[in-house]
Amino acid sequence: MEKLKFDAKGLIPAVVQDADTGEVLMLGYMNEEALRRTLKGEDVWFYSRSRQALWHKGETSGNYLKVRSVLVDCDYDTILVKAHPTGPVCHTGHQTCFFEELAKKDLK
């Protein structure tokens, strides 16, 4: 983990992708402990910025992310987790957190 570039708060962005379909499921943040638990176990862990605590994805909802692989980008500042979701990933009940299209007209 020494090469990884965590930000000033000790966090690194982690993009989660469905290992089977390639669909982007969510973006979360990991600290060293969340990454360590993700690499050692079978589930994805994050660090909740709002609660300032470790977050075991699925612990409350039952919708876990089962780790298939963990990759790092060429700059060592972003993690890509390929995982198998056991249910909807988004807290809204959607399969992915990226379900709302932002139209060009919305940018004006």
PEBELRA-V484701 format. One record per helix or strand of 2 or more residues. SS is the DSSP state (hx for helix, st for strand). FROM is the first residue (numbers start at 1). LEN is the number of residues. If there is no record, write none. Layout:
SS/FROM/LEN
SS/FROM/LEN
This chain:
st/12/7
st/24/7
hx/32/9
st/45/4
st/53/4
st/65/8
st/78/8
hx/104/4
